[in-house]
Amino acid sequence: MRDTKKIRLFLLLLPFLKGAYASNINITDCFMKFMNNANQTLNASGLVNVNGGNVPSSDIMNAVGFTYETCLSQCGSGTQNPTWANISQQFGAWLLPYLALISQLPFGARHRVDNLMSAILIVGSPVLAGYSMILTILNANWISRRFDNLSFPNTKSAVRILISLQQSPLRISNEDSLLSSLVVLPDNDEWWPTTADFLDYTHTWSIASVTTIAWVVVAYLLTVASSLSDVSSNINSNGQGTGSVWLWLIPIVIGWLQLSPKCDYTRVRKAMDNADATAFVATDGSDGVVKASDHSEKRAVSIDTDMENPSSPDEMLTPPVYNYARAISWSRSAEDVFNAFRIASNNAKIHKPVTGTTWKNSNKKNFIEPSNRRGNVSEVNAYCKLPRYTRRSPWATGMFFRMFVASLLPLALQWATTGAAVLVVYFTPTTGLGCRSLGYLIYGALATIIWAMLVMSSILSHYASSYSDRPRSPFSSITIRLVKAASNLLRWGGKLVAIVNAIWIIAAGMLQFTSVYDNCYCNSSVLGRGAQYAYDVILFDSLDLSQTKAAWFGALALAGTTSLGFIFYMSLLTDLVPI
């Protein structure tokens, strides 16, 4: 039944495919016919050499191309007839391995549509994917270093938990003394390592991921070597540019495999639910403590994926590319936990118990007697409460600096691979800006715009969320609503452009492989040279293509070294994170 539907769909599309190539031409045959006629009439008008210069009447047979206007008048505006064998060969060698590699990206959302959208965002904006990745690891390094100087029980487990929950909408609550109890009470000493162990699973290297990455790398190197050994072969439909513009995908996949994000919603949700049974909260009753699950449904540390009004809906989605939306709120929540541990640690250093004035010393080094950490609700709260003069900022310490640093290398990776693709086609005769190079530039520009729109959306949404619960004037209320509306528009617009850009970069490769670009307009680089000075080089066998080959080598070096640099940088950063 499915096969019948596919056949019907193909039959419906066949007229459109036929119409797309209805004006097929053979530009090479057209040029040879024009050159032979010119040789007979000794009229060299319209014929050019490799530099676009006019050919004298005595040297007509050494012409390698003709002007754009001559090409149009002699051949028309149609498209070169594609060779289907070449289409399948170029697609299989340059594009198919990358499309297969997308499957190795980390997903883990509750719904398939969210996983699909995360893949579209990554393909549509490699800058955003790299930014989310590096910001994740910079935040992990930041919170790890902040906890380094604290001497209080469970700090190491707290760091592990916070880092593991970067792919989840982390929420911290001290309502009813929840966070204070979790930090101070010795009854919760089991909760911290148990929760850290529950979250300690890895999504890292597998045989499938290693095989897929190796396939892409080997296929890229072999096809590059093949194209460099015979530059003139299928020069206008060669996939060298396509291979370069997709090269960013290798370091992005390797980076996420190195980082091993905890993005499986089901496993993280189960881990947090299992941990709830071991959490206790202080009370004013005679029992001293009760289980948090008996006290209320609220938790000190939770992943609230069912919020009615989240700061940004993307924050609720667990695929790592959405860390751009979570990073700001996660950093604020992580710093709240750090501050609770910091105040408690400072009190412990001056031997101040939770209740009373007598500190009970232990015979063990770096050990705090449990009796020093017991008290009622008000005492536990006071033990790890920030001083009154301290003003809590909605922005975590150094957040914008980390966002700036996280932007640098992804932008370099995006434009190194895009620039390499542009170099390949720009220096391919006819040199200059043409349809192919413009297509790559559009992709790089849109990818950068998408990143800027979504990052700005995350900043505005966090601002609106942070100030929405505070007392404010009517003017402030209007401002908050406008900021929230701007955030939503940027998020919707960014995703829409990402969908268009992801489709475009795949279509751009196919347009090249199917020779849609192989026409008088695109081959003559009219965009860069202008119609008056544009020309189409047809014969390549007798040309010196050393400049083209050098540009191709340069493109390979640019994209390759930047990708390797990205992988090396990620290796250095991940080595510093205590995961």
Beta strands, then each sheet from edge to edge (+ up, - down):
strand 1: 47-48
strand 2: 65-67
strand 3: 170-172
strand 4: 280-282
strand 5: 289-291
strand 6: 301-303
strand 7: 535-537
sheet 1: 1+ 2- 7+
sheet 2: 3+ 6-
sheet 3: 4+ 5-
end
